[in-house]
């Protein structure tokens, strides 16, 4: 698969569905907040991220975290392998 778009609303995975990795969820939740309220951060002089790279060994929940972030932000999720 290369760039298959998955409808995040069809299979909603939320941060509350993810167990553990509290630090990672907090960091990604802050990015989601930036995407939902860009004016709040722009007024503070913060540059919005143009992308996020999740790094780690297989099976640590990177895809689930990305899927949850897309659902929380109301945006699309693209699966690529």
N, C-alpha and C positions, 0 to 999 in steps of 0.2 A: 504494500500500500504506500502510496506517496500522496500526502496531503488530502486524505479523505476527511471531509467535513462531517462532524458528528453534531447533531442537534442537542445542545446541552440541556434544553428544556424537556426533551424526550426521555432522557435518562438522568434526572437531576441527582447529582452528587453534591452534597453541601459540606461545609467544614465540620459540621456537627456529626457527619457520618464517618469522619476520619478519626481513628484512635491513635493516640500517641503523637509524636512529632509536633509538640505544642509550639516550640520555637519557630519551626518552619511555617506552621499555620499562621502564627502571628505576623511574620514577615510578609507572607503572601496576602494576608487580609489587609495589611497596610497598602499594598499595591492595588488591591481591588478597591479600597476606599479612594485612592488617588484617581482611579478610572471613573468611579461613580461621581466624585466631587472635584473635578479638575480646578475649578475656580478657587476653591478653598486653599489648595496647595500653590496655585499660581500667585495668589496674593502674598504668600509667604516667601516667594522667590524660588520655589522648588521646581526643577525640571522634571516633567513626567517621563517615566521610562518608555523606551521604544520597544523593549522586549525583555524577556526574562529567561534565563538559562538555569534549568534545574539539573544538578549534577549529583550523581551517586551511583552506588552499585545496583544491579538489577534487583527488583523485588522490594524496594524501599518505599514505594508509594508516590513516586514522582508523577506518574500519569494520573493517579487518583487526585493528587493535589492540584494538578493543572486543570483537570475536569471540574473539580469543585470551584476553583477560581473562576473559570468561565461561567459556570452556573450562577455563582454569587454576583458576578459583574453583569450578567445578562448578555454576554457576548458569545461568539461561536467558539467551538473547540475543534481543532484540526488534529487528527491522529496521523502520525507519519512514522514509518519504520524502515 
